[in-house]
Amino acid sequence: MNKIFIWSITVALAGFLFGFDTIVISGADQPIQSIWNLSPLMHGTFIMSMALWGTVLGALTGGIPAKRLGRKKTLLWIGILFLISALGSALAQDPYTFSVMRFIGGVGVGASSVAAPVYISEITASDKRGRLVALYQFCIVFGIMIAFISNWLLEGVGGANDWRFMLGIEAVPALAYTLMVLTVPNSPRWLVLEKKDDEAALSVLQIIYQNIELAKQKLQEIREDLKLPKSSDKLFQKKYKRVLWLGFLIAFFNQLSGINFVLYYAPRILEQAGLGGSDSLFNAISIGIVNLFFTLIGIRLIDRLGRRQLIIIGSIGYILSLIMVGVCFQYDLSPTLLLTFICVFVASHAVGQGAVIWVFISEIFPNRVRSYGQSWGTGTHWVLAAVITLITPFFIDDKAGLFKDNTEVIYYFFAAMMVLQLLWALFKMPETKGISLEDLEKQLTEDDE
């Protein structure tokens, strides 16, 4: 098997832990609140949302160790954070210890969304970069599915302590991932720019390009960055204005599509539409299956059609499906029809933003600031995800929600945001398919120099 693929899938497994850790808490939600007799405020603050704020911190600061310690060492520590979080959460005897352990896992999630896509983008050739970086998104979706299945299988295993087994089982893949990361090499670009180790970088580049002359040429292109003034290490400067806006906007539109709103509150949304009760598990799984299947399609197409084309296709799917979900709520149409359009919405996300976001952010920033740029884009993503997740109940709560009687307004709002995304993709978003990272740097920063 190709070494590049093995290295990429190994690192992408950080995404599996990301997806698993994010969803596994759903199995512990109600048992923990009951065992520790927590108020809704206490439960929401110390149990359910703590990992999300850890994710924000990990995303905003993950670029620092990725640059200073290296991508590989950062990925190793991410595995250790997941391992500590899994075991600590399972063994916690009070809500405060539990919240600290969940926060640690959240830091791992946020940091992985910085380090993993950056590493994969830097050890792959331009013609394969899209689908290999997109493996990270596939692993996230796969981890979500396995978490749901794991919780279901472990139900009843430990009686009142079922939730401890559900959370603790994550230690197994976390340990496996940590050991596997030890086998991958350092990023050649990091080796040149931070360690000044051309020999080690050349050996990795030769494996990537399977041609010594081409490897030497790529090494020289990377070395060109060493000639830049020290000020080029600073992310927030005029010549990087364009890539900063690109990184911000793709993350902004990702969350303003409403994807986390739909996925995190799917049971409540389906219940409002009359699809609760005994059918809820099947309905949730059907959404997960659609997400996984169309993520595979997105990975298949990303290096053929390109990032921009997938965003355009996804935007059209978003707009149509969100409008129809709103219509279903407004005119009280069939719950089955509503579920169908929610699945179309999820499919549009999986093919478009889901497949593209981590790839695009990892490509557009110059070598010297790539890890910091990844933090900028992913930090935007996670801050918006946290805010949307926290304020959603104020809009859809059955008793006091601002739109409890006009649920369709929320979906029409998200549809309007996706019209803006479509316009951005058509007129402002550059295509990065098949272009080397060094050539992208020249194209995306030259206008501002």
C-alpha positions as CSV (number, residue, x, y, z in Angstrom):
1,M,0.0,0.0,0.0
2,N,1.2,3.5,-0.8
3,K,3.1,5.1,2.1
4,I,1.5,8.5,1.5
5,F,-1.9,6.9,1.9
6,I,-0.9,5.1,5.0
7,W,0.5,8.3,6.6
8,S,-2.6,10.2,5.6
9,I,-5.1,7.7,6.9
10,T,-3.1,7.4,10.1
11,V,-3.2,11.1,10.8
12,A,-6.9,11.4,9.6
13,L,-7.8,9.0,12.4
14,A,-7.6,12.1,14.6
15,G,-10.9,12.9,12.9
16,F,-12.3,9.6,14.0
17,L,-11.6,10.5,17.6
18,F,-13.0,14.0,16.9
19,G,-16.3,12.6,15.7
20,F,-16.5,9.9,18.3
21,D,-15.7,12.2,21.2
22,T,-18.2,14.8,20.0
23,I,-21.2,12.4,19.9
24,V,-20.4,9.8,22.6
25,I,-21.6,12.2,25.3
26,S,-25.1,11.7,24.0
27,G,-25.3,8.3,25.7
28,A,-24.2,9.8,29.0
29,D,-26.5,12.9,28.9
30,Q,-29.5,11.8,30.9
31,P,-27.8,9.2,33.2
32,I,-25.3,11.8,34.5
33,Q,-27.9,14.4,35.1
34,S,-29.9,11.9,37.1
35,I,-27.0,10.4,39.1
36,W,-25.5,13.7,40.2
37,N,-28.9,15.4,40.5
38,L,-27.9,18.4,38.3
39,S,-30.0,21.4,37.5
40,P,-30.5,22.2,33.8
41,L,-28.0,25.1,34.0
42,M,-25.4,23.1,35.8
43,H,-25.8,20.2,33.4
44,G,-25.6,22.3,30.4
45,T,-22.6,24.3,31.6
46,F,-20.4,21.6,33.3
47,I,-21.4,18.4,31.4
48,M,-22.7,19.1,27.8
49,S,-21.0,22.3,26.7
50,M,-17.6,22.0,28.4
51,A,-16.0,20.0,25.6
52,L,-17.2,22.5,23.0
53,W,-15.4,25.3,24.7
54,G,-12.3,23.1,25.0
55,T,-12.6,22.7,21.2
56,V,-12.6,26.5,20.7
57,L,-9.4,26.8,22.8
58,G,-7.7,23.9,21.0
59,A,-8.6,25.4,17.6
60,L,-7.5,29.0,18.4
61,T,-4.1,27.9,20.0
62,G,-3.4,24.7,18.0
63,G,-1.3,26.5,15.5
64,I,1.3,27.4,18.1
65,P,2.5,23.8,18.9
66,A,2.0,22.8,15.3
67,K,4.6,25.4,14.3
68,R,7.0,25.2,17.2
69,L,6.9,21.5,18.1
70,G,6.0,20.2,14.6
71,R,2.9,18.7,13.2
72,K,3.8,15.1,14.2
73,K,4.6,15.9,17.8
74,T,1.4,17.9,18.1
75,L,-0.6,15.0,16.7
76,L,1.0,12.7,19.2
77,W,-0.1,15.0,22.1
78,I,-3.6,15.2,20.7
79,G,-3.8,11.4,21.0
80,I,-2.6,11.6,24.6
81,L,-5.3,14.3,25.3
82,F,-8.0,12.0,23.9
83,L,-6.7,9.1,26.0
84,I,-6.6,11.1,29.2
85,S,-10.1,12.5,28.5
86,A,-11.7,9.1,27.8
87,L,-10.3,7.4,31.0
88,G,-10.8,10.5,33.2
89,S,-14.4,11.0,32.1
90,A,-15.2,7.3,32.7
91,L,-13.7,7.3,36.2
92,A,-14.9,10.8,37.3
93,Q,-16.7,10.8,40.6
94,D,-18.1,14.3,40.5
95,P,-19.3,16.8,37.8
96,Y,-16.3,19.1,38.2
97,T,-13.7,16.4,37.5
98,F,-15.9,15.2,34.7
99,S,-16.1,18.6,33.1
100,V,-12.3,19.1,33.3
101,M,-11.8,15.7,31.5
102,R,-14.3,16.6,28.8
103,F,-12.6,20.0,28.4
104,I,-9.3,18.2,27.8
105,G,-10.9,16.1,25.1
106,G,-12.4,19.2,23.5
107,V,-8.9,20.7,23.3
108,G,-7.8,17.6,21.5
109,V,-10.7,17.9,19.0
110,G,-9.9,21.6,18.3
111,A,-6.2,21.0,17.9
112,S,-6.7,18.0,15.6
113,S,-8.8,20.2,13.3
114,V,-5.6,22.4,12.9
115,A,-2.8,19.9,12.9
116,A,-4.2,16.9,10.9
117,P,-5.3,18.8,7.7
118,V,-2.1,20.8,7.7
119,Y,0.1,17.7,8.0
120,I,-1.8,15.8,5.3
121,S,-1.7,18.8,2.9
122,E,2.1,19.0,3.4
123,I,2.9,15.4,2.7
124,T,0.8,14.9,-0.4
125,A,1.3,15.8,-4.1
126,S,-1.1,18.4,-5.5
127,D,-3.1,16.0,-7.7
128,K,-4.1,13.8,-4.7
129,R,-4.1,16.5,-1.9
130,G,-7.9,17.1,-2.0
131,R,-9.1,13.5,-1.4
132,L,-6.4,12.7,1.1
133,V,-7.0,15.8,3.3
134,A,-10.8,15.0,2.9
135,L,-10.1,11.7,4.6
136,Y,-10.1,13.7,7.8
137,Q,-13.8,14.7,7.2
138,F,-14.7,11.1,6.3
139,C,-13.1,9.9,9.6
140,I,-15.1,12.5,11.5
141,V,-18.4,11.3,10.0
142,F,-17.4,7.6,10.5
143,G,-16.5,8.3,14.1
144,I,-19.9,9.9,14.7
145,M,-21.6,6.7,13.3
146,I,-19.4,4.4,15.4
147,A,-20.2,6.4,18.5
148,F,-23.9,6.0,18.0
149,I,-23.5,2.2,17.4
150,S,-21.1,1.9,20.4
151,N,-23.5,3.6,22.8
152,W,-26.3,1.3,21.5
153,L,-24.2,-1.9,22.0
154,L,-23.0,-0.9,25.5
155,E,-26.5,0.0,26.8
156,G,-27.2,-2.4,29.6
157,V,-23.6,-3.6,30.0
158,G,-22.9,-1.8,33.3
159,G,-26.4,-1.0,34.6
160,A,-26.4,2.4,36.2
161,N,-22.8,2.8,35.1
162,D,-23.4,2.2,31.4
163,W,-22.3,5.8,30.6
164,R,-18.8,5.0,32.1
165,F,-18.3,2.2,29.6
166,M,-19.6,4.4,26.7
167,L,-17.1,7.2,27.5
168,G,-14.2,4.9,28.5
169,I,-14.3,2.8,25.3
170,E,-12.8,5.8,23.5
171,A,-9.5,5.0,25.2
172,V,-9.0,2.0,22.9
173,P,-8.9,3.9,19.5
174,A,-7.1,6.8,21.3
175,L,-4.3,4.5,22.4
176,A,-4.1,2.9,18.9
177,Y,-4.0,6.2,17.2
178,T,-1.3,7.6,19.5
179,L,1.0,4.5,18.8
180,M,0.3,4.7,15.0
181,V,1.3,8.4,14.9
182,L,4.8,7.5,16.0
183,T,5.3,5.7,12.6
184,V,4.7,8.8,10.4
185,P,7.5,11.2,9.4
186,N,7.7,14.9,10.1
187,S,6.3,17.2,7.5
188,P,9.0,18.1,4.9
189,R,8.0,21.8,4.9
190,W,8.2,22.0,8.7
191,L,11.6,20.3,8.6
192,V,13.0,22.9,6.2
193,L,11.4,26.0,7.6
194,E,11.7,25.3,11.4
195,K,14.3,22.6,11.8
196,K,16.5,23.6,8.9
197,D,17.0,19.9,8.1
198,D,17.1,19.7,4.3
199,E,18.4,16.1,4.3
200,A,15.4,14.7,6.3
201,A,13.0,16.8,4.3
202,L,14.5,15.5,1.0
203,S,14.1,11.9,2.0
204,V,10.4,12.5,2.7
205,L,9.9,14.5,-0.5
206,Q,11.5,11.6,-2.5
207,I,8.9,9.2,-1.1
208,I,6.1,11.7,-1.9
209,Y,7.1,12.4,-5.5
210,Q,9.0,9.1,-6.2
211,N,11.5,11.0,-8.3
212,I,14.8,12.5,-6.8
213,E,15.0,15.3,-9.3
214,L,11.4,16.4,-8.7
215,A,12.0,16.1,-4.9
216,K,15.0,18.4,-5.2
217,Q,13.0,20.9,-7.2
218,K,10.2,20.9,-4.5
219,L,12.9,21.2,-1.8
220,Q,14.2,24.3,-3.5
221,E,10.7,25.8,-3.8
222,I,10.2,25.3,-0.1
223,R,13.7,26.8,0.7
224,E,12.6,30.0,-1.2
225,D,10.5,30.8,1.9
226,L,13.7,31.0,4.0
227,K,14.6,34.1,1.9
228,L,11.6,36.0,3.1
229,P,11.9,38.6,5.8
230,K,11.1,37.5,9.4
231,S,7.9,39.6,9.2
232,S,6.5,37.0,6.9
233,D,6.0,34.8,10.0
234,K,3.2,37.1,11.1
235,L,-0.3,36.1,10.0
236,F,-2.1,39.4,10.3
237,Q,-0.5,41.6,7.7
238,K,-1.7,43.3,4.5
239,K,-0.2,40.8,2.1
240,Y,-2.2,37.9,3.7
241,K,-5.5,39.9,3.7
242,R,-7.0,37.8,0.9
243,V,-6.3,34.4,2.5
244,L,-7.5,35.6,5.9
245,W,-10.8,36.6,4.3
246,L,-11.0,33.3,2.4
247,G,-10.3,31.3,5.6
248,F,-12.9,33.3,7.6
249,L,-15.6,33.2,5.0
250,I,-15.5,29.4,4.3
251,A,-15.8,28.8,8.0
252,F,-18.5,31.5,8.4
253,F,-20.7,30.0,5.7
254,N,-20.1,26.5,7.0
255,Q,-21.8,27.3,10.2
256,L,-24.4,29.7,8.8
257,S,-25.6,26.8,6.6
258,G,-27.3,25.5,9.8
259,I,-25.5,22.1,9.7
260,N,-24.7,22.0,13.5
261,F,-28.2,23.3,14.3
262,V,-29.7,20.4,12.4
263,L,-27.3,17.7,13.5
264,Y,-27.1,18.7,17.2
265,Y,-30.8,19.2,17.6
266,A,-32.0,16.6,15.1
267,P,-34.1,14.6,17.6
268,R,-35.9,17.7,18.8
269,I,-36.5,18.9,15.2
270,L,-37.8,15.6,14.1
271,E,-40.0,15.4,17.2
272,Q,-41.5,18.8,16.3
273,A,-42.3,17.4,12.9
274,G,-44.0,14.4,14.4
275,L,-41.1,11.9,13.9
276,G,-40.2,11.2,17.5
277,G,-40.9,8.2,19.7
278,S,-39.9,4.8,18.5
279,D,-38.8,6.0,15.1
280,S,-36.2,8.5,16.4
281,L,-33.3,6.1,16.5
282,F,-33.9,5.0,12.9
283,N,-34.3,8.5,11.7
284,A,-31.1,9.6,13.4
285,I,-29.2,6.7,11.9
286,S,-30.7,7.4,8.4
287,I,-29.3,10.9,8.6
288,G,-25.9,9.5,9.6
289,I,-25.9,7.0,6.7
290,V,-26.7,9.8,4.2
291,N,-23.9,11.9,5.7
292,L,-21.4,9.0,5.4
293,F,-22.4,8.0,1.9
294,F,-22.3,11.5,0.4
295,T,-19.0,12.3,2.2
296,L,-17.5,9.4,0.2
297,I,-18.9,11.0,-3.0
298,G,-17.4,14.4,-2.1
299,I,-14.0,12.8,-1.5
300,R,-14.3,11.0,-4.8
301,L,-15.1,14.3,-6.6
302,I,-12.9,16.9,-4.9
303,D,-9.8,16.3,-7.1
304,R,-11.9,15.9,-10.2
305,L,-14.4,18.7,-10.1
306,G,-12.5,20.9,-7.7
307,R,-13.2,22.7,-4.4
308,R,-15.1,25.6,-5.9
309,Q,-17.4,23.5,-8.0
310,L,-18.3,21.3,-5.0
311,I,-19.2,24.4,-3.0
312,I,-21.4,25.7,-5.8
313,I,-23.2,22.3,-6.1
314,G,-23.6,22.1,-2.3
315,S,-24.9,25.7,-2.1
316,I,-27.6,24.9,-4.6
317,G,-28.6,21.8,-2.7
318,Y,-28.6,23.8,0.6
319,I,-30.8,26.5,-0.8
320,L,-33.4,24.1,-2.3
321,S,-33.5,21.8,0.7
322,L,-33.6,24.5,3.4
323,I,-36.5,26.3,1.6
324,M,-38.4,23.0,1.4
325,V,-37.8,22.2,5.1
326,G,-39.2,25.6,5.9
327,V,-42.2,25.0,3.7
328,C,-42.8,21.6,5.4
329,F,-42.9,23.4,8.8
330,Q,-44.9,26.4,7.6
331,Y,-47.7,24.3,5.9
332,D,-47.5,21.3,8.3
333,L,-46.6,18.8,5.5
334,S,-45.8,15.1,5.8
335,P,-43.1,14.3,8.4
336,T,-41.6,11.8,5.9
337,L,-41.3,14.6,3.3
338,L,-39.6,16.7,5.9
339,L,-37.1,13.9,6.8
340,T,-36.4,13.5,3.0
341,F,-35.5,17.2,2.6
342,I,-33.4,17.1,5.8
343,C,-31.5,14.2,4.3
344,V,-31.0,16.2,1.0
345,F,-29.7,19.1,3.2
346,V,-27.2,16.7,4.9
347,A,-26.2,15.3,1.5
348,S,-25.6,18.8,0.2
349,H,-23.4,19.6,3.1
350,A,-21.4,16.3,2.8
351,V,-20.7,16.8,-0.9
352,G,-19.9,20.5,-0.5
353,Q,-18.8,22.2,2.7
354,G,-18.2,18.9,4.5
355,A,-15.7,17.7,1.9
356,V,-14.1,21.0,1.1
357,I,-13.6,23.1,4.3
358,W,-10.6,21.3,5.9
359,V,-9.0,20.9,2.5
360,F,-9.4,24.5,1.5
361,I,-8.2,26.0,4.7
362,S,-5.1,23.8,4.8
363,E,-4.2,24.8,1.2
364,I,-4.6,28.6,1.0
365,F,-2.2,29.8,3.7
366,P,1.5,30.2,2.9
367,N,4.0,27.7,4.3
368,R,5.4,30.0,7.0
369,V,2.0,30.8,8.5
370,R,0.0,27.7,7.5
371,S,-0.5,26.4,11.1
372,Y,-1.5,29.8,12.3
373,G,-3.8,30.2,9.3
374,Q,-5.4,26.9,10.0
375,S,-6.1,28.0,13.6
376,W,-7.7,31.2,12.2
377,G,-10.1,29.3,10.0
378,T,-10.9,26.5,12.4
379,G,-11.2,28.9,15.3
380,T,-13.8,30.9,13.3
381,H,-15.6,27.6,12.7
382,W,-15.7,26.5,16.3
383,V,-16.5,29.8,17.8
384,L,-19.6,30.1,15.5
385,A,-20.5,26.5,16.2
386,A,-20.4,27.1,20.0
387,V,-22.5,30.3,19.7
388,I,-25.1,28.7,17.4
389,T,-25.3,25.6,19.6
390,L,-25.8,27.7,22.8
391,I,-28.4,30.1,21.4
392,T,-30.5,27.6,19.5
393,P,-32.7,26.6,22.5
394,F,-33.7,30.3,22.8
395,F,-35.3,30.1,19.3
396,I,-36.8,26.6,19.2
397,D,-37.8,25.8,22.8
398,D,-41.3,24.4,22.9
399,K,-42.4,26.8,25.6
400,A,-40.4,30.0,25.3
401,G,-38.6,29.9,22.0
402,L,-38.7,33.1,19.9
403,F,-39.7,31.1,16.8
404,K,-41.6,28.2,18.6
405,D,-44.6,28.9,16.4
406,N,-42.7,29.9,13.3
407,T,-39.9,27.4,13.0
408,E,-39.7,27.9,9.3
409,V,-38.1,31.3,9.8
410,I,-34.9,29.8,10.9
411,Y,-34.6,27.6,7.8
412,Y,-35.4,30.5,5.5
413,F,-32.6,32.5,7.2
414,F,-30.1,29.7,6.7
415,A,-31.2,29.5,3.0
416,A,-30.6,33.2,2.6
417,M,-27.1,32.7,4.0
418,M,-26.5,30.0,1.4
419,V,-27.5,32.3,-1.4
420,L,-24.7,34.6,-0.2
421,Q,-22.3,31.6,-0.2
422,L,-23.3,30.7,-3.7
423,L,-22.5,34.2,-4.9
424,W,-19.2,34.1,-3.0
425,A,-18.3,30.8,-4.7
426,L,-19.2,32.1,-8.1
427,F,-17.4,35.4,-8.0
428,K,-14.7,35.3,-5.2
429,M,-13.6,31.8,-4.3
430,P,-10.4,30.7,-6.1
431,E,-9.9,27.1,-7.3
432,T,-7.0,25.3,-5.6
433,K,-7.3,21.9,-7.3
434,G,-4.1,20.5,-8.7
435,I,-1.9,23.6,-7.8
436,S,1.2,23.1,-5.6
437,L,1.1,24.8,-2.2
438,E,4.0,27.1,-3.2
439,D,2.2,28.2,-6.4
440,L,-0.9,28.8,-4.5
441,E,1.0,31.1,-2.1
442,K,2.2,33.2,-5.1
443,Q,-1.3,33.4,-6.6
444,L,-3.1,34.3,-3.4
445,T,-0.7,36.7,-1.9
446,E,0.9,38.5,-4.9
447,D,-2.0,41.0,-5.3
448,D,-1.5,42.3,-1.7
449,E,2.3,42.7,-1.8
